[in-house]
Amino acid sequence: MPTLAQVTAGDPNLELILKVLPALVVILLAAAICGRLALMMMQPRVLGEMVAGVLLGPTLFGQLFPEAQAAVFPAEVRPVLYVLSTIGLTLYMFLVGAGLGHGAEEPGQGRRAATLALAGIVPALVLGSCVGLLLWEMLSRPDVSRWEFALFVGGALSLTAFPMLARILYERGLENSPLGRLTLVAASIDDALAWCILAVLSAMHLNAGTGDALRTIALAALFAVVMLKVVAPLLRPLGESVARTGRIGPGAMYVVVIVPLTAGWLTDWIGVYAVFGGFIAGLAMPRDPAFRQALHGRMMDVVSTLLLPVFFAFSGLNTHLDGIAGGPMLLAFAAILAAGFCGKYFGCSLSMRALGFGWRESYAVGALMNARGLMILIFINIGLAQGMITEELFAILVLVAIVTTAGAMPLYKLALPERHERAHGSVPADRDPRSSEEQVEKSLSS
């Protein structure tokens, strides 16, 4: 029986493939198992996949079986995982941007959504920035200014897991209710503003001089304008074609894939990371509901099943939870978690109450808006890759992502039990998450 060295002798590409494929198998198996366990505990699958990534990192797998982890994830495999995760994130943010089409359908809804969005982002941004100012000496890199560090922490805490929120509202039959539409619009505004903050921070950090930073910001703004004002109209016939046929043909799929990858390449060249380009490319896609449904049906399963678990694993390989052991670090984690929770949960809840909703509905929306899920992981991975944050802060914010995501559904159900929920929107039988095990998995898969 020939050894691996004999099989791959003289072919470094084959040698690399034989190392990458086992790593992918381990990643997908861990994601599948942990995702299933999360569903059994009535949590979203993405939470289990996030935990799987952490477990594959140095905290558990690397601690218990260091030689096995080194064999599964050798140094030469990690750049490949980084490339796959970047492609996955770019396409995922493209799908998120393409799915933002919830316009204000009632008089005054735009104003109310803007009010809720500001209540969701401003308190979390302010409280997070204040905590960041206090923890700068403990957690920041020496080449990052106090205000840059503070804004990064505040920006990360102001995010909302928009895709997860949208799926929960859909499965509960609330997506077309006043509460559901208001929450979806507000969450999309929150995330868009948070990505703008990150784009500005990236431009400032990656350029030594103010002039270079302003140039990067100006180019990013020009890119967004060109995509939304020039490219978007050119793509409208694509949406009309899909609306007529009900499907995206092979030729159209080339366009759909090339646009976000090209946009990601351009924004990487500009200096504001590929996911920003993917998100803007999604916003430039046709807004026709039939097109969005066909697009998600063709792409989301592949992106979420294959590429996103790679991203979670790559994040887990960079998560050193042992680095936040000890009293001071645990206090720092508690302070950041409290700032994020209070700013988002109570900010949104009080805003909803001021808009005329009852306390139950207000706290339910606060719970959903407080979940950060995958969005904060994307945010902090960019920060780590660009040298804006330390591994200790990265690990703390990973835990914040897990805790806030895990708390979303329990807090929502505590505030709005089903007997009260049905007063705000009907839950069709084919969406009822209790109807069967298959529906449970479907309702929580995002």
C-alpha positions in Angstrom: 0.0 0.0 0.0 1.7 3.3 -1.1 2.1 6.0 1.5 0.7 9.5 1.1 4.2 10.8 0.4 4.7 8.3 -2.4 1.3 9.1 -4.0 2.0 12.8 -4.0 5.7 12.7 -4.9 6.4 15.4 -7.4 2.9 16.8 -7.4 2.5 19.5 -4.8 -1.1 20.3 -6.0 -2.2 16.8 -5.3 -0.5 16.9 -1.9 -2.4 20.1 -1.0 -5.8 18.6 -2.2 -5.2 15.5 -0.1 -4.8 17.8 2.9 -7.7 20.2 2.2 -10.4 17.6 1.5 -10.0 15.9 4.9 -10.2 19.3 6.6 -13.4 20.1 4.8 -14.9 16.7 5.7 -14.1 17.3 9.4 -15.6 20.8 9.2 -18.8 19.7 7.6 -19.3 16.8 9.9 -18.8 19.0 13.0 -21.2 21.6 11.6 -23.8 19.0 10.8 -23.6 17.4 14.2 -23.6 20.7 16.2 -26.3 22.1 13.9 -28.5 19.2 14.6 -27.9 19.4 18.3 -28.9 23.1 18.2 -32.1 22.3 16.4 -32.9 19.7 19.1 -32.6 22.5 21.7 -34.9 24.8 19.6 -32.0 27.0 18.6 -31.1 28.1 15.1 -28.8 25.8 13.2 -26.3 28.6 12.7 -25.7 28.7 16.4 -24.6 25.1 16.4 -22.3 25.8 13.4 -20.8 28.8 15.2 -20.1 26.6 18.3 -18.7 23.8 16.0 -16.1 26.3 14.7 -15.0 27.2 18.2 -14.8 23.6 19.2 -12.5 22.8 16.3 -10.1 25.6 17.4 -7.4 25.6 20.0 -9.8 25.8 22.9 -11.1 22.2 22.7 -9.8 20.2 19.8 -6.4 21.8 19.9 -6.2 21.4 23.7 -7.3 17.8 23.9 -5.7 16.5 20.7 -3.1 18.9 19.5 -1.4 16.5 17.2 -4.7 15.5 15.5 -5.6 19.2 15.1 -2.2 20.0 13.6 -2.7 17.1 11.2 -6.2 18.1 10.1 -5.5 21.8 9.9 -1.8 22.2 8.9 -0.4 25.6 8.2 -0.6 25.2 4.4 -4.3 24.4 4.6 -5.3 27.5 6.4 -4.8 29.9 3.5 -7.1 27.7 1.4 -9.7 27.9 4.1 -9.3 31.6 4.2 -9.9 31.9 0.5 -13.0 29.7 0.6 -14.4 31.5 3.6 -13.9 34.9 1.9 -15.7 33.7 -1.2 -18.4 32.3 1.0 -18.8 35.5 2.9 -18.8 37.6 -0.2 -21.6 35.5 -1.7 -23.5 35.4 1.6 -23.5 39.1 2.0 -24.5 39.3 -1.7 -27.6 37.2 -0.9 -28.3 39.4 2.2 -28.1 42.5 0.2 -30.3 41.0 -2.6 -32.9 40.1 0.0 -33.3 43.6 1.4 -36.5 44.6 -0.4 -39.0 45.3 2.3 -40.2 48.8 1.5 -42.5 50.8 3.7 -46.1 49.8 2.7 -48.0 52.0 5.2 -48.1 55.7 5.8 -45.5 56.7 8.3 -43.8 53.2 8.3 -40.6 54.6 7.0 -40.4 57.1 9.8 -41.2 54.5 12.4 -38.7 52.1 11.0 -36.0 54.8 11.1 -36.9 55.5 14.7 -36.5 51.8 15.6 -33.3 51.5 13.6 -31.8 54.5 15.4 -32.9 53.1 18.8 -31.2 49.8 17.8 -27.9 51.2 16.7 -27.3 54.4 18.7 -27.5 53.1 22.3 -25.4 50.0 21.4 -22.9 52.1 19.5 -22.6 54.6 22.4 -22.5 52.1 25.2 -20.1 49.8 23.2 -17.8 52.8 22.4 -17.8 53.9 26.1 -16.8 50.4 27.2 -14.2 50.3 24.4 -12.7 53.6 25.7 -12.4 52.0 29.1 -10.9 48.8 27.9 -8.5 50.2 25.3 -5.3 49.7 27.3 -6.3 46.2 28.2 -7.5 44.8 24.9 -6.3 47.1 22.1 -3.3 46.7 19.8 -0.7 49.5 20.3 -1.0 50.8 16.8 -4.8 51.3 17.1 -6.0 54.6 18.5 -8.4 54.8 21.5 -11.2 56.2 19.4 -10.7 53.7 16.5 -10.8 50.8 19.0 -13.9 52.3 20.7 -15.8 52.7 17.5 -15.0 49.2 16.4 -16.4 47.7 19.6 -19.5 49.9 19.3 -20.0 49.1 15.6 -19.8 45.4 16.3 -22.4 45.5 19.1 -24.8 47.6 17.0 -25.3 44.8 14.4 -28.4 42.6 14.1 -28.6 39.1 12.6 -30.9 40.3 9.8 -31.2 36.9 7.9 -32.0 35.0 11.0 -34.6 37.6 12.1 -36.2 37.5 8.6 -36.5 33.7 8.7 -38.0 33.7 12.2 -40.7 36.2 11.3 -41.5 34.3 8.1 -41.8 31.0 9.9 -44.0 32.6 12.6 -46.3 34.1 9.9 -45.4 37.7 10.9 -43.4 38.9 7.9 -46.4 40.9 6.5 -47.7 42.1 9.9 -47.0 45.7 10.9 -44.6 44.4 13.6 -42.8 42.2 11.1 -42.4 44.7 8.4 -41.3 47.4 10.8 -38.7 45.1 12.4 -37.3 43.9 9.0 -36.8 47.5 7.7 -35.2 48.6 10.9 -32.8 45.7 11.1 -31.7 46.2 7.5 -31.0 49.9 8.2 -29.0 48.9 11.3 -26.8 46.5 9.4 -26.2 48.9 6.5 -25.1 51.6 8.9 -22.8 49.2 10.8 -21.1 48.1 7.5 -20.6 51.8 6.6 -18.9 52.3 10.0 -16.6 49.3 9.3 -15.8 50.5 5.8 -14.7 53.9 7.3 -12.7 52.2 10.0 -11.0 49.9 7.5 -10.1 52.8 5.2 -8.6 54.8 8.2 -6.7 51.9 9.6 -5.2 50.5 6.4 -3.9 53.9 5.2 -1.2 55.7 7.2 -2.2 59.2 6.1 -5.5 61.0 6.4 -5.3 61.8 2.6 -5.0 58.1 1.8 -7.9 57.2 4.1 -10.1 59.9 2.5 -9.2 58.6 -0.9 -10.2 55.0 0.0 -13.5 56.3 1.5 -14.2 58.4 -1.6 -13.5 55.4 -3.9 -15.7 53.1 -1.8 -18.5 55.7 -2.1 -18.0 56.1 -5.8 -18.1 52.3 -6.2 -21.4 52.2 -4.3 -22.9 54.9 -6.5 -21.8 53.3 -9.7 -23.2 49.9 -8.6 -26.6 51.4 -7.5 -27.1 54.0 -10.2 -25.4 52.4 -13.3 -25.1 48.6 -12.8 -28.5 48.2 -11.1 -30.5 49.5 -14.1 -28.5 47.3 -16.4 -29.5 44.3 -14.4 -33.3 45.0 -14.5 -33.9 43.0 -17.7 -32.4 40.0 -15.8 -35.1 40.4 -13.1 -37.8 40.7 -15.7 -36.7 37.6 -17.5 -36.7 35.6 -14.2 -40.1 37.0 -13.4 -41.5 35.7 -16.7 -39.9 32.2 -16.6 -39.8 31.7 -12.8 -36.2 30.4 -12.9 -32.6 31.6 -13.3 -31.1 30.0 -16.4 -27.4 28.9 -16.8 -26.5 32.1 -18.6 -28.1 34.3 -16.0 -26.3 32.4 -13.2 -22.9 33.4 -14.7 -24.0 37.0 -14.3 -25.3 36.5 -10.8 -22.0 34.9 -9.7 -19.6 37.2 -11.6 -21.1 40.4 -10.4 -20.5 39.9 -6.6 -17.1 38.3 -7.1 -16.0 41.2 -9.3 -17.5 43.7 -6.8 -15.6 41.9 -4.0 -12.3 42.1 -6.0 -12.8 45.8 -6.6 -13.5 46.7 -3.0 -10.6 44.6 -1.9 -8.4 46.6 -4.3 -9.9 49.8 -2.9 -9.1 48.7 0.6 -12.5 48.0 2.3 -12.7 44.2 2.1 -14.6 41.9 -0.3 -17.8 41.4 1.7 -18.6 45.1 1.3 -18.5 44.7 -2.4 -20.7 41.6 -2.2 -23.3 43.4 -0.1 -23.4 46.4 -2.5 -23.7 44.0 -5.4 -26.7 42.4 -3.7 -28.3 45.8 -3.3 -27.8 46.4 -7.1 -29.7 43.2 -8.0 -33.3 43.4 -9.3 -35.8 44.0 -6.5 -38.5 41.7 -8.0 -39.7 39.3 -5.4 -39.7 36.4 -7.9 -36.0 37.1 -8.7 -35.0 37.2 -5.0 -36.8 33.9 -4.4 -35.2 32.2 -7.3 -31.8 33.6 -6.4 -31.9 32.4 -2.8 -33.3 29.0 -4.0 -30.3 28.5 -6.3 -27.5 29.8 -4.1 -28.3 29.9 -0.4 -28.1 26.1 0.2 -24.6 25.8 -1.3 -23.3 28.9 0.4 -24.8 28.1 3.8 -24.0 24.3 3.8 -20.5 24.3 2.3 -18.8 27.7 2.5 -20.2 29.2 5.7 -19.1 26.2 7.9 -15.6 26.8 6.5 -15.8 30.4 7.7 -16.9 29.3 11.2 -14.0 26.8 11.3 -11.5 29.5 10.2 -12.9 31.8 12.9 -12.6 29.0 15.4 -9.0 28.4 14.6 -8.4 32.1 15.6 -10.5 31.9 18.8 -8.3 31.4 21.8 -10.8 31.3 24.7 -8.0 30.5 27.2 -6.7 34.0 26.5 -9.7 35.5 28.3 -9.4 33.4 31.4 -8.9 35.3 34.7 -10.8 37.9 36.5 -10.0 41.0 34.5 -10.7 39.4 31.1 -14.0 37.9 32.4 -15.0 41.4 33.7 -14.2 42.8 30.3 -16.4 40.2 28.6 -19.2 40.9 31.1 -18.9 44.7 30.4 -19.0 44.3 26.6 -21.9 41.8 26.8 -23.9 44.1 29.1 -23.3 47.1 26.9 -24.4 45.2 23.8 -27.4 43.6 25.5 -28.7 46.7 27.2 -28.1 49.0 24.2 -29.9 46.8 21.7 -32.5 45.0 23.8 -33.7 47.9 25.9 -33.1 50.5 23.2 -35.4 48.7 20.7 -37.9 47.7 23.3 -38.4 51.2 24.6 -38.5 52.5 21.1 -41.3 50.1 20.1 -43.2 51.0 23.2 -42.9 54.7 22.3 -44.2 53.9 18.8 -47.4 52.6 20.3 -46.8 48.8 20.6 -47.6 46.9 23.8 -44.9 45.8 26.2 -45.0 42.1 24.9 -44.5 43.1 21.3 -41.8 45.6 22.3 -39.7 43.1 24.3 -40.2 40.5 21.5 -38.7 42.8 18.9 -35.9 43.8 21.3 -35.0 40.1 21.7 -34.9 39.5 17.9 -32.9 42.7 17.2 -30.4 41.7 20.0 -29.3 38.6 18.1 -26.1 39.1 16.2 -25.4 35.7 14.8 -23.2 35.5 11.7 -23.1 39.2 11.1 -20.9 40.1 14.0 -18.5 37.2 13.2 -18.0 38.6 9.7 -17.5 42.1 11.2 -14.8 40.9 13.7 -13.0 38.6 11.3 -12.5 41.6 9.0 -11.1 43.5 12.0 -8.8 40.7 13.0 -7.6 40.2 9.4 -6.8 43.9 9.0 -5.0 44.1 12.4 -7.7 46.4 14.0 -8.3 44.1 17.1 -6.4 41.6 19.2 -7.2 37.8 19.5 -8.5 38.5 23.0 -11.1 40.9 21.9 -11.9 38.6 19.0 -12.6 35.7 21.4 -14.7 38.0 23.6 -16.9 39.1 20.7 -17.3 35.5 19.5 -18.7 34.7 22.9 -21.0 37.7 22.7 -22.2 36.5 19.3 -23.0 33.0 20.7 -24.7 34.3 23.9 -26.9 36.9 22.1 -27.9 34.5 19.4 -28.8 31.8 21.9 -30.9 34.1 23.9 -33.0 35.5 21.0 -35.7 32.8 20.7 -36.1 32.1 24.5 -36.5 35.8 25.1 -38.9 36.2 22.2 -41.1 33.3 23.3 -41.1 34.6 26.9 -42.3 38.0 25.7 -44.7 36.8 23.0 -46.2 33.3 23.7 -48.1 31.8 20.8 -51.5 32.8 22.1 -50.4 36.5 21.9 -48.4 36.0 18.8 -51.4 34.9 16.8 -53.0 38.2 17.4 -50.4 39.8 15.2 -50.3 37.4 12.3 -51.5 34.0 11.3 -49.1 31.1 11.4 -50.0 28.9 8.4 -49.9 25.2 9.0 -47.0 24.6 6.5 -44.9 27.1 8.5 -45.9 26.0 12.0 -42.5 25.0 13.6 -44.3 22.5 15.8 -46.1 20.6 12.9 -43.2 18.2 12.4 -39.6 17.6 13.0 -38.9 18.6 9.4 -40.6 22.0 9.9 -38.6 22.6 13.1 -35.4 22.1 11.2 -36.6 24.3 8.4 -37.7 27.1 10.7 -34.4 27.2 12.5 -32.0 26.5 9.7 -30.9 30.1 9.3 
